[in-house]
Amino acid sequence: MSFLRNLLKPSILKSRTPFPFSSSTLYYKTYSTPASVTTYAGLEPTRPDEKPRVVVLGSGWAGCRLIKEIDTKIYDIVCVSPRNHMVFTPLLASTCVGTLEFRSVAEPIGRIQPAISTEPGSYYFLANCSSVDTKDHVVHCEAVTEGAQSMDPWKFKIAYDKLIVASGAEASTFGINGVHEHAIFLREVHHAQEIRVSEEEKRRLLHCVVVGGGPTGVEFSGELSDFIMKDVHQRYAHVKDYIHVTLIEANEILSSFDDRLRHYAVKQLTKSGVHLVHGMVKDVQPDKLILSDDSEVPYGLLVWSTGVGPSPFVKNLELPKVTWWKDWH
Ligand SMILES: Cc1cc2nc3c(=O)[nH]c(=O)nc-3n(C[C@H](O)[C@H](O)[C@H](O)COP(=O)(O)OP(=O)(O)OC[C@H]3O[C@@H](n4cnc5c(N)ncnc54)[C@H](O)[C@@H]3O)c2cc1C
């Protein structure tokens, strides 16, 4: 179902061409037009032999209810909305936790009013209305563009005989700093998708990565694995298949210990489910590590234990210092 592509981010123009290339109704901007001269694509006023055009701004509860009930023998319908489907908001919360699938709460506009896909004078535009000229009975619109921030949105205008403004309301933030940047508004399907943690994200969040196979790293990995094998498997069985421990070491595990102890540690760690990786970390990002061979290791918890050096305080002390340990290493 092509409308599902738009659930994540409303962006792609509907499969049917939104700009009817009929010479009588269309005048459009060409890219060779000088920047100062702006002409628009769009729909011109209806002629007396055409059905009156009802332009509906928005595809929410109000807009869709109207679109559904309108008599398409009398009117042509043009819907302008950045969303090509209606969201059944009372069930949106259930999709966040997986009780319902996202597609169960979204209905494509073409299914609510089939005339939009079948009648020659009815259209859906994936666009935002930016202003209304009530004097000339025209709405100014900007097409929604996805992933093309540098591209100016395509501007066009649509003449209307009747106009329905059903563009909904804005979430209240009371001007509190940071709400827009850090909070999710539960109003659209893509908000619910952001809230619902994907399988991949679950694995990442429960991936504990330890860097450094010295005594600290080995002991911690072992303890963590014991905790997972015993407590997590017993008490939190629903996440047991997602939680993993990886120990990354550039050389050898417990390199300063003797061979027998090293082999024993490797055997015990492997037995308790620790994934041992021989690799060198070259970059640490907020949710993943990059190894020197460019492979990526996503993580939720990162513990760093790659050895120690002198503290800034000791380094800055104007006292004679031994250097033999450097050669020894
Ligand atoms: C999670 C949740 C649960 C809810 N549960 C209930 C409930 O149980 N019972 C109840 O009565 N109400 C409930 N509501 C409230 C109900 O959804 C709203 O009252 C209703 O959606 C309002 O309808 P509307 O058509 O005015 O706006 P909306 O449904 O918000 O629709 C607005 C439409 O306009 C479009 N639009 C926005 N700007 C523009 C623009 N510039 N140009 C063109 N189009 C534009 C939007 O994309 C959208 O399609 C719930 C709301 C939410 C978020």
The ligand as an SDF file (V2000), in Angstrom:
LIG
                    3D

 53 58  0  0  0  0  0  0  0  0999 V2000
   -3.5940   10.4450   20.8110 C   0  0  0  0  0  0  0  0  0  0  0  0
   -4.9070   11.1650   20.6500 C   0  0  0  0  0  0  0  0  0  0  0  0
   -6.0900   10.5710   21.0920 C   0  0  0  0  0  0  0  0  0  0  0  0
   -7.3120   11.2260   20.9390 C   0  0  0  0  0  0  0  0  0  0  0  0
   -8.4520   10.6120   21.3750 N   0  0  0  0  0  0  0  0  0  0  0  0
   -9.6500   11.2320   21.1870 C   0  0  0  0  0  0  0  0  0  0  0  0
  -10.8700   10.6070   21.5960 C   0  0  0  0  0  0  0  0  0  0  0  0
  -10.8690    9.4860   22.1020 O   0  0  0  0  0  0  0  0  0  0  0  0
  -12.0280   11.2660   21.3890 N   0  0  0  0  0  0  0  0  0  0  0  0
  -12.0560   12.4990   20.8190 C   0  0  0  0  0  0  0  0  0  0  0  0
  -13.1290   13.0650   20.6360 O   0  0  0  0  0  0  0  0  0  0  0  0
  -10.9230   13.1290   20.4250 N   0  0  0  0  0  0  0  0  0  0  0  0
   -9.7320   12.5210   20.6050 C   0  0  0  0  0  0  0  0  0  0  0  0
   -8.5880   13.1570   20.2180 N   0  0  0  0  0  0  0  0  0  0  0  0
   -8.6730   14.4990   19.6390 C   0  0  0  0  0  0  0  0  0  0  0  0
   -9.0210   14.4450   18.1660 C   0  0  0  0  0  0  0  0  0  0  0  0
   -8.0870   13.6440   17.4600 O   0  0  0  0  0  0  0  0  0  0  0  0
   -8.9750   15.8490   17.6200 C   0  0  0  0  0  0  0  0  0  0  0  0
   -9.9360   16.5940   18.2840 O   0  0  0  0  0  0  0  0  0  0  0  0
   -9.2420   15.8560   16.1360 C   0  0  0  0  0  0  0  0  0  0  0  0
   -8.1970   15.2100   15.4630 O   0  0  0  0  0  0  0  0  0  0  0  0
   -9.3770   17.2670   15.6090 C   0  0  0  0  0  0  0  0  0  0  0  0
   -9.7120   17.1560   14.2580 O   0  0  0  0  0  0  0  0  0  0  0  0
   -9.2830   18.2120   13.1920 P   0  0  0  0  0  0  0  0  0  0  0  0
   -9.7470   17.7380   11.8640 O   0  0  0  0  0  0  0  0  0  0  0  0
   -9.7010   19.5570   13.6360 O   0  0  0  0  0  0  0  0  0  0  0  0
   -7.6810   18.2440   13.2200 O   0  0  0  0  0  0  0  0  0  0  0  0
   -6.6570   17.0810   12.8960 P   0  0  0  0  0  0  0  0  0  0  0  0
   -7.2850   15.7580   13.0300 O   0  0  0  0  0  0  0  0  0  0  0  0
   -5.4490   17.3940   13.7040 O   0  0  0  0  0  0  0  0  0  0  0  0
   -6.3310   17.3130   11.3540 O   0  0  0  0  0  0  0  0  0  0  0  0
   -5.6280   18.4220   10.8820 C   0  0  0  0  0  0  0  0  0  0  0  0
   -5.1640   18.1310    9.4690 C   0  0  0  0  0  0  0  0  0  0  0  0
   -4.7180   19.3110    8.8560 O   0  0  0  0  0  0  0  0  0  0  0  0
   -3.4520   19.0830    8.2320 C   0  0  0  0  0  0  0  0  0  0  0  0
   -2.7570   20.3750    8.1640 N   0  0  0  0  0  0  0  0  0  0  0  0
   -2.0760   21.0160    9.1290 C   0  0  0  0  0  0  0  0  0  0  0  0
   -1.5950   22.1890    8.6660 N   0  0  0  0  0  0  0  0  0  0  0  0
   -2.0120   22.3030    7.3720 C   0  0  0  0  0  0  0  0  0  0  0  0
   -1.8180   23.2860    6.3620 C   0  0  0  0  0  0  0  0  0  0  0  0
   -1.1400   24.4140    6.5910 N   0  0  0  0  0  0  0  0  0  0  0  0
   -2.3540   23.0520    5.1390 N   0  0  0  0  0  0  0  0  0  0  0  0
   -3.0600   21.9160    4.8800 C   0  0  0  0  0  0  0  0  0  0  0  0
   -3.2530   20.9610    5.8130 N   0  0  0  0  0  0  0  0  0  0  0  0
   -2.7370   21.1540    7.0410 C   0  0  0  0  0  0  0  0  0  0  0  0
   -2.8140   18.0350    9.1150 C   0  0  0  0  0  0  0  0  0  0  0  0
   -1.7740   17.3400    8.4540 O   0  0  0  0  0  0  0  0  0  0  0  0
   -4.0180   17.1530    9.3770 C   0  0  0  0  0  0  0  0  0  0  0  0
   -4.2120   16.2860    8.2900 O   0  0  0  0  0  0  0  0  0  0  0  0
   -7.3530   12.5150   20.3400 C   0  0  0  0  0  0  0  0  0  0  0  0
   -6.1830   13.1210   19.8910 C   0  0  0  0  0  0  0  0  0  0  0  0
   -4.9630   12.4430   20.0260 C   0  0  0  0  0  0  0  0  0  0  0  0
   -3.7070   13.0990   19.5120 C   0  0  0  0  0  0  0  0  0  0  0  0
  1  2  1  0
  2  3  1  0
  2 52  2  0
  3  4  2  0
  4  5  1  0
  4 50  1  0
  5  6  2  0
  6  7  1  0
  6 13  1  0
  7  8  2  0
  7  9  1  0
  9 10  1  0
 10 11  2  0
 10 12  1  0
 12 13  2  0
 13 14  1  0
 14 15  1  0
 14 50  1  0
 15 16  1  0
 16 17  1  0
 16 18  1  0
 18 19  1  0
 18 20  1  0
 20 21  1  0
 20 22  1  0
 22 23  1  0
 23 24  1  0
 24 25  2  0
 24 26  1  0
 24 27  1  0
 27 28  1  0
 28 29  2  0
 28 30  1  0
 28 31  1  0
 31 32  1  0
 32 33  1  0
 33 34  1  0
 33 48  1  0
 34 35  1  0
 35 36  1  0
 35 46  1  0
 36 37  1  0
 36 45  1  0
 37 38  2  0
 38 39  1  0
 39 40  1  0
 39 45  2  0
 40 41  1  0
 40 42  2  0
 42 43  1  0
 43 44  2  0
 44 45  1  0
 46 47  1  0
 46 48  1  0
 48 49  1  0
 50 51  2  0
 51 52  1  0
 52 53  1  0
M  END
$$$$
